[in-house]
């Protein structure tokens, strides 16, 4: 699937901002216990640009902000919460996916051939599909992004950015904060909704001085969350209804 012949000005700005972020985080170095770092904005950049070109057109009322890529989601497809089936079959995106600079043998990048399901992505995109039916209906007012584009591994274990040493977090968070500010300037949302507490905290830190911008949070859809496993979609829906973002069904 090629890029649209003429991506909108909004999408073009988003693609440029993502490239700047990719270049900035590629220059960072991380010490043990980090064993490998994946940057899907780089090796899966073609699909990621298609996502932006198709779905980052125009302003959005709500931006959902995740933490960082999962090993079987965005790490494979370049799309936030990018579980393969959701990206291919609902978002209608596919494309070439290369390899990170250093591969973790326990977490290979197989692109759209990956058969492992990213449960968080299944739940998130599944909710949006159930409520809106088509991607165009959802993206008319919403957008989904990740705060940090990098995947960190400690051996075979996924290491989240909040677990990095403060000295390594500082330049990473500075680059991600700046990119988030650019994203909000481009998309002009009314709401930024953290998918989980950490993403909401970073949004407040980066954007707290933005006049009129409102913040909220939904439960993270991770299977590591007992609350999410007891019914994530109804819980997240109720949170969005309580915030006044979605009308009650």
N, C-alpha and C positions, 0 to 999 in steps of 0.2 A: 504494500500500500504506500504510494508516494505521498510526500507532503502535498497539501493543497497548493494549487498553482500560485495563489495569492493569499498567504496567511494574513489575517487582520493585523492592524498596527499593534493591538494589544498582544496577540500571540507572538508577533515578532519581537516585541520588547521582553516578553517572558522567556523566549528562547535565548535572547542575548544575556539576560540576567542569569539564567541557569548556566550558561557557558562560563560567565565570569566566576560564579560560585565554584564550578567544577575546577577551573584553573587555580583558584585560591586554595581549595582544600587539597588539591593534588600536591601542592608545595609543602604541606605539613608533614611532620614525621612523628611517629608514635613509638614509644619504647615498650619493652616487655612490661606487663604480661601480654600486650597485644602482639599477636603473631602474624596476622595478615589484615590488610585493609582493602575493602572493595569500594570502588567509586563507579556505580552504575550510570552516573551522568556521562561517564567516559565510554566504557565498553558497551553499554546499552543505550548510548546517546541517540541513535537513530530512532528507536521506538519512543524514547522520551520526547524527542522533538515532535514526533507525530502526535503524541498525546497533547502537547501544548498547542500545536498548530490547529488541531481539531476542536479542542475543548476549552482553550483559554481565550476564546474570542469574546470581546466585550467585557463590561463590568459584571461583577457578581455580588449578590447580596450576602452570601455566606461562604467563608473559606474554612474547610475542615483541615486541621493541621496535625499531622502525625509526628512521631518522634524521629525515627530513622528507618531505613529499609530493613525488612525481614529477609532472612536467607533464602526463603522459598517464594518470596513475593517480588518486591522491587529489585532485589539482587539478581533475579532471573529475567525480568521483563523491562526494567527501567521506569515502571509506572508505580506511583505510590500505592501501597497495599496491593501490589500487582500480582495477585494470585493468577496463575496462567489462564485457567478457564474463564475467569471473569474478564480479563483483559482481552482475550481472543474472541470469546463468544458473545460478551455483552458490549464491551467498549468497541469491539470491531477493530482492534489494533494487533498488528503482528509485524515482524521484521527481523533483520539480522541482529544477533547479539554476539559480541566478541568475548574476550577473556580479560579478567583483571590482570594487573601487572604481576602479581604473585598469587597463585591459586592455593587455597586451603584444600588439601586432598579429602578432608572430611566434609567439605561443603563446596562441591564442584558447581560451576556455572554451566547449566545445560540449556539456558534460554527457554524457548517455548517447548522444548522436548522434556522439560522437567516434569516429573510425575508426582512429586511431593506437593501436597496442598498447603497453602498458606491460610490457616484457619482465620486469622484476623482479616485477611482480604476477602475470603469467602463471606464472612459475616458482614463486613462493612458494605461491600458492593452489593451483596445479596439484599440488604435492607433497602438500599437506594433503588435497586431494580424492582423490588416488591412494591415500593411506594410510588415510583414514578413511571415504571414500565419501560421507558426508552432512555438512553443516555442523553439525548438532546433535551428531553423534558427535565432531567435532573440538572444538567449543566447550564440550563437557561439562567439559573439563579445561584448555583453552587459550584464550588471547585474543591479539589482535594490535593493537598501538597504535603510534603514532609519537611520538617524543620531542618534536619541534618541529612545530607545525601549519602553519608558514608556508612558502611557496614564494618564493624570491628569484631574480630575473632580472638579468642583466647583458647588456642587449640581448636577443639570442635565446638566450643561454647560461644554463643553470641554474647558480645559485651556491649552494653548500651552506653551512649555518650556520657551519661551522668556518672558512670563508674570510672571514667578516666581521671588521672591526676589533675589537680587544678591548673598546673602550668601547661598541660596539654589541652585542657578544655578552653583556656582563655582565647587563643587565636582562632580555634574552631568556632566557638560561640560568637566571636566578633564577626566572622565571615557569614555565619548563618543568620545572625541578627540583621546584618546589613541587607542580605538577600531577602529576608522576610519583609523588611521595610520597603524594599523595591517592589516586591510582589503586591503589597497593600497599596502602594502608590499607583501601580498599574491597574489592578483589578477594582480598587475603590470599594471594598466590601463594607457593609454595615456591621457585620459580625465576624469574629475569628473564634472558632470553636476548637479547643484543644481536644484531641483524641487521647485522653488520659491526662493525669495531673501535671506531668513534667512539660508536655507540650503547651498546656495552658499557661504554666509559669513562664516559659520562655516567651510566649506571645506577650504577656504582660510586661516583661522586662524590655523587650525590643520595641513595643508599640504603645506603652502606657501613656505616652505624651501625645498620642494622635487624637485630636478633638473629634468627639462624636462616635469613635469606634467602640464597639461593645464586645465583651469577652464572655465566654462560657466554656463548659466542658461536658463531654460525654464519657461514659465508661469505656475504657479500652477494650476492644474485642478479643484480646489475647486469650488463648485457652489456658494460660497460666493463672488467669483470674477466676477464682471460684464464683464470683458474682456474675461474670460474663457467661460462665458455663451453665448458670441457672436460668438463662434467658436474656441474652444480650440484646437482641433486636427490640423486644418490648421495653426493656429498661432504657435503651438509648432513645427510642421514640418518645417515651414519657419525658425524658430530660429535655428534649428539643421542644416538646409541647409546653412544658413548664416554663421554658425560657421565652416562649412566644414566637419561636422561629417557625415551627410547623403548627398548623391547625390540628385540633383533635380530630381523629378519624371519625 
